[in-house]
Amino acid sequence: MTTLQGHLFSAPLTTEARQVAVHLIVPPDTMQVIPSIQQLGVMQSVLLKPSGNPAVPYLIVDGDRRISSALKYGIAEVPALITDGTRGQIAAASAILNAARSSNPLDEARSWQVALNDGQFVSVTDLAHHVHISAQTIKQRLKLLKLPETILIHVGVSIAEGVAQRLANLGDDYLPQAILAAERKLDAGEKFTGADLKLTQTARVNDLQGSLDDLFAGLPLLSIQTDPLGDLINEVRRLAQHAGIDLDTLLDALRPTTAFVPQRPVPAPVPAPTTPVPMQAARVSVFPTQPGRINLGLRS
């Protein structure tokens, strides 16, 4: 699979305008018609390409409902443009034409899908780059194709395009039930609206709840045994381990009779200072004793 070089429409498509007999055109898949064509005829040219089959030499590129209307109302010929573009080019051109006039988004979706399946584009982003339409728009259109044909034939008639898009966006677990709800209303000749889609979603939730109630009906209620003390012990252990605290230290701090006081070194006792006993002043007396000698007498 390779990507085209340059722009998808680097050269204009060759077209030829002519009146084409309806019986020479491969009939479209759709049964939808345009009522005004019964009085006015086909006023806008359809886009055709060669089919390669001499019996019915033309395939419809754009204009399914116009051809379907011509067949229904007995119109023998329609104005047409015959193109020689590649399959991918024609599909992309058809989608661009449909987007420009805001037609049924299914026409766009089918054309985008053909353009991708043709192998000329490696991804939706690649296609979007060539045709100058956002990748998100193309992806949204392609999602419509996962809806069944029983729904698609009513898009734009009994089911609004926006509702169909919301339906296509549902998850696979819910989509089948929503499709069944839509088919019931459409088969009854009624429109399927956004309100109907919301009701089916609500009904599914209620059905699910009812199924659960039925499943557990008659069963005794499960009683969950709790152990507050055990839970607290486990949590304390977890917190102590996280903080790096020894459990014995923590328990000592938690005991009500023991105050947790940080141990401080006890200073050594300071000896009381000693006061020296004052000496009494000595009295010295000098008196003679014998001639030539001095006697020193000390008295306390």
C-alpha positions in Angstrom: 0.0 0.0 0.0 1.5 3.3 -1.1 0.5 6.9 -0.7 -0.1 9.0 -3.8 2.5 11.5 -4.5 1.3 15.1 -4.7 -2.3 16.2 -4.5 -5.0 13.7 -5.1 -6.4 16.0 -7.8 -3.2 17.4 -9.2 -5.0 17.3 -12.6 -8.7 17.9 -13.2 -10.8 14.8 -13.8 -11.9 14.3 -17.3 -15.7 14.5 -17.6 -18.2 14.3 -20.4 -21.8 15.5 -20.0 -24.5 13.5 -21.7 -28.0 12.1 -21.3 -27.8 8.5 -20.1 -30.6 6.0 -20.3 -31.5 4.8 -16.7 -31.4 1.2 -17.8 -27.7 1.5 -18.7 -26.9 2.4 -15.1 -26.2 -0.2 -12.4 -29.2 0.3 -9.9 -28.3 1.8 -6.6 -28.6 -0.1 -3.3 -30.7 2.6 -1.7 -34.5 2.7 -2.0 -34.8 6.3 -0.9 -36.4 8.8 -3.3 -36.7 12.5 -3.8 -40.5 13.3 -4.1 -39.9 16.5 -6.1 -38.4 14.5 -8.9 -41.8 13.1 -9.7 -43.0 16.5 -10.9 -39.7 18.2 -11.9 -37.6 15.3 -13.1 -33.9 15.0 -12.4 -32.6 18.6 -12.6 -29.0 17.9 -11.3 -26.6 15.7 -13.2 -25.5 12.5 -11.6 -21.8 11.4 -11.6 -21.1 8.1 -13.4 -18.0 6.1 -14.2 -17.5 3.1 -16.6 -18.5 -0.2 -15.1 -16.7 -2.5 -17.6 -19.9 -4.3 -18.2 -21.3 -3.7 -21.8 -24.9 -4.6 -20.6 -24.9 -1.9 -17.9 -21.9 0.3 -18.7 -22.2 2.8 -15.9 -21.8 2.8 -12.2 -23.1 5.6 -9.9 -20.4 7.7 -8.2 -22.8 10.4 -6.9 -26.6 10.5 -7.2 -28.0 7.2 -5.8 -31.3 8.8 -4.7 -31.7 10.6 -8.0 -31.4 7.4 -9.9 -33.6 5.6 -7.5 -36.2 8.3 -7.9 -36.0 8.1 -11.7 -36.5 4.3 -11.5 -39.5 4.7 -9.2 -41.2 7.5 -11.2 -40.5 6.0 -14.6 -38.0 8.6 -15.9 -36.1 7.1 -18.9 -33.0 9.4 -19.0 -31.0 11.5 -16.6 -28.4 14.1 -17.2 -25.0 12.7 -16.3 -21.3 13.5 -16.1 -19.1 10.5 -17.1 -15.6 10.6 -15.5 -12.4 8.6 -16.1 -10.8 9.2 -12.7 -9.4 6.4 -10.6 -11.6 4.6 -8.1 -10.0 6.4 -5.2 -10.3 9.8 -6.9 -13.9 9.3 -7.7 -14.7 8.1 -4.2 -13.0 11.1 -2.7 -14.7 13.5 -5.2 -18.1 12.0 -4.3 -17.5 12.5 -0.6 -16.4 16.1 -1.1 -19.5 16.8 -3.2 -21.8 15.3 -0.5 -20.1 17.2 2.3 -20.4 20.5 0.3 -24.2 20.2 0.0 -24.7 18.6 3.5 -26.4 15.5 2.1 -27.0 12.2 3.9 -23.7 11.5 5.7 -23.9 7.8 4.7 -23.0 8.8 1.1 -19.9 10.5 2.5 -19.1 7.5 4.8 -19.3 5.0 1.9 -17.2 7.1 -0.4 -14.5 7.6 2.3 -14.5 3.9 2.9 -14.1 3.1 -0.8 -11.2 5.7 -1.0 -9.5 4.0 1.9 -10.1 0.4 0.7 -8.7 1.3 -2.7 -5.2 1.4 -1.2 -4.2 4.9 -2.2 -4.2 6.2 1.4 -2.3 4.7 4.3 -4.6 6.2 6.9 -7.5 8.5 7.6 -5.1 11.3 8.3 -3.5 10.8 4.9 -6.9 10.9 3.2 -7.9 14.0 5.2 -4.7 15.8 4.1 -5.4 15.2 0.4 -9.1 16.1 0.4 -8.8 19.0 2.9 -11.5 17.7 5.3 -10.7 17.1 9.0 -9.7 13.5 10.0 -12.2 13.7 12.8 -15.1 14.3 10.4 -14.0 11.4 8.3 -13.7 9.1 11.4 -17.2 10.1 12.6 -18.7 9.3 9.2 -17.0 6.0 9.0 -18.4 5.0 12.4 -21.9 5.1 10.9 -21.0 2.1 8.7 -21.0 -0.3 11.7 -24.7 0.2 12.0 -26.8 -2.4 10.2 -28.6 -1.6 7.0 -31.9 -1.9 8.8 -30.9 1.3 10.6 -29.0 3.0 7.8 -31.9 3.1 5.4 -33.8 5.3 7.8 -31.0 7.8 8.4 -32.1 11.3 7.4 -35.7 10.1 7.3 -37.0 8.5 10.4 -33.8 8.8 12.4 -31.9 12.1 12.5 -28.3 12.1 11.4 -27.2 13.3 14.9 -29.1 10.5 16.6 -27.6 7.9 14.2 -24.1 9.3 15.0 -24.7 9.0 18.7 -26.0 5.5 18.2 -22.9 4.6 16.2 -20.6 6.0 19.0 -22.0 3.6 21.6 -19.8 0.9 23.0 -20.1 -2.6 21.7 -21.5 -3.8 25.0 -24.5 -1.6 24.7 -24.9 -1.1 20.9 -26.8 -4.3 20.1 -29.6 -3.6 22.6 -29.9 0.0 21.4 -30.1 -1.2 17.8 -32.9 -3.6 18.7 -34.8 -0.7 20.4 -34.4 1.5 17.3 -35.5 -1.3 14.9 -38.7 -1.9 16.9 -39.7 1.8 16.6 -38.7 2.1 13.0 -40.5 -1.1 12.0 -43.6 0.3 13.6 -43.4 3.3 11.3 -42.3 5.7 14.1 -39.3 7.9 14.4 -36.4 7.0 16.6 -35.3 10.2 18.4 -32.7 11.2 20.9 -35.2 10.9 23.7 -35.8 7.2 22.6 -32.1 6.6 22.7 -31.8 8.0 26.2 -34.8 5.9 27.4 -33.1 2.7 26.1 -29.9 3.7 28.0 -32.0 4.1 31.2 -33.8 0.9 30.6 -30.6 -1.0 30.2 -29.3 0.3 33.6 -32.6 -0.7 35.2 -32.5 -4.1 33.6 -29.0 -4.6 34.8 -30.0 -3.7 38.4 -33.0 -6.0 38.2 -30.8 -8.8 37.0 -28.5 -8.3 40.0 -31.4 -8.2 42.4 -32.8 -11.5 40.9 -29.3 -13.1 41.2 -29.1 -12.4 44.9 -32.7 -12.8 45.7 -33.3 -15.3 48.6 -29.6 -15.3 49.6 -28.8 -14.3 53.1 -27.1 -11.0 53.4 -23.4 -11.2 53.7 -22.1 -10.1 57.0 -18.7 -8.6 57.1 -16.8 -9.3 60.3 -14.7 -6.4 61.5 -11.8 -6.4 63.9 -11.2 -2.7 65.0 -8.4 -3.7 67.4 -6.6 -5.8 64.8 -7.0 -3.1 62.2 -5.6 -0.5 64.6 -2.6 -2.7 65.5 -1.8 -3.3 61.8 -2.0 0.3 61.0 0.2 1.3 64.0 2.8 -1.3 62.9 2.7 0.1 59.4 3.1 3.7 60.5 5.9 2.8 63.0 7.8 0.9 60.3 7.4 3.8 57.9 8.7 6.3 60.4 11.5 4.0 61.6 10.3 4.0 65.2 11.0 1.0 67.5 7.7 -0.5 68.8 9.1 -1.0 72.3 10.0 2.7 72.5 6.5 3.6 71.2 4.9 1.3 73.8 6.9 2.9 76.6 5.8 6.3 75.4 2.1 5.3 75.3 2.0 3.7 78.8 -0.1 6.1 81.0 2.0 5.5 84.2 5.3 6.3 82.6 6.1 9.6 81.3 8.4 9.5 78.4 11.2 12.0 79.5 14.3 12.2 77.5 17.3 11.0 79.6 19.7 13.8 80.5 23.2 13.4 82.0 23.2 14.1 85.8 25.9 16.6 86.7 28.4 15.6 89.3 27.8 17.2 92.7 29.9 20.3 93.4 31.7 20.2 96.7 30.9 23.0 99.1 33.6 25.6 99.3 35.8 25.4 102.5 36.3 28.5 104.6 39.8 28.8 106.1 39.7 29.3 109.9 41.3 32.7 110.7 44.3 32.6 112.9 44.4 34.9 115.9 47.0 37.4 115.8 50.0 36.5 117.8 51.1 38.9 120.5 54.7 39.4 120.7 56.2 40.7 123.9 59.8 41.6 124.3 61.3 41.7 127.7 64.7 41.4 128.9 65.8 38.3 130.8 69.4 38.5 131.2 71.8 41.0 130.2 72.9 40.5 126.6 69.9 38.3 125.7 66.5 39.0 124.3 63.6 36.7 125.2 60.7 36.4 122.7 57.6 35.3 124.3 54.6 34.1 122.2 51.2 34.2 123.6 48.1 32.9 122.0 
